[in-house]
Structure formats: C-alpha cells, structure tokens
Amino acid sequence: MVPCTIQDVTVKAKVWLYPETLESVLETAQDRLEAAFNTQKSLGWDVTKSWLNAYLYVEGIQNIELESPLDDLLVADDACTALKSCELTLAGRTW
C-alpha cells in the first residue's frame, strides 16, 4: 500500500444567471461538479480553475466568478484531492 496525502478542496463561486433561468440550475451545476470530481480524481491530478469552470457551466448560467480556489491547485504525485464543499451563490441575473 502506498501512503497518500488528501488535499481538501473548497469551491466557492458567485454565479450570474440569465433572466429566465430557474435558480435550481445552481444545484444542477453543483451536482455536475461533484460527479465529475468523484470520477476524475486520482493521484497527482491537478485541479485547475478552467476545469472547475468547465464543469460548473451548465445551460442557463451566464457568468461564474470563482472565489475559491483563487489559483490552480497543483497536486503532488503522492497526493489526491477531495471535494470538501461547493458553495454557489446567486450573484444576479443578466444578459
């Protein structure tokens, strides 16, 4: 057995929706991110802001401003990440 360090990841983001989009899309985006995180995590897998944005964007979301993490998380070869929490806040609605 190889020892592995777990690096917790907390995702926080402000989200803008299109005017006609239901707020339930925030839960859809969060579920999508959690599912992707659980299937793709592995030893040495880096968590990048672009990857997070890609999985948070679902139909109806106009913009996302990541508040955490602020930078890409570079993970050592003997470590892996775990999604500790994901908090999406409705920041407004806009075209």
SULBEL-V239331 format. One line per field, one symbol per residue. ss: DSSP state (~ for helix, > for strand, _ for the rest). psi: psi as a letter, one per 30 degrees, with the letter a starting at -180 (. if undefined). Layout:
ss=???
psi=???
//
This chain:
ss=____>>>>>>>>>>>>>_______~~~~~~~~~~~~~~~~______>_~~~~~~~~____>>>>>>>>____>_____>>>>>>>>>>>>>>>__
psi=kkkkkkjkkkkkkkkkllefkkfffeeeeeeeeeeeefffklkgjkjleeeeeeffjlkfkelkjkfklflkjkklfglllkjeljjkkjfakl.
//
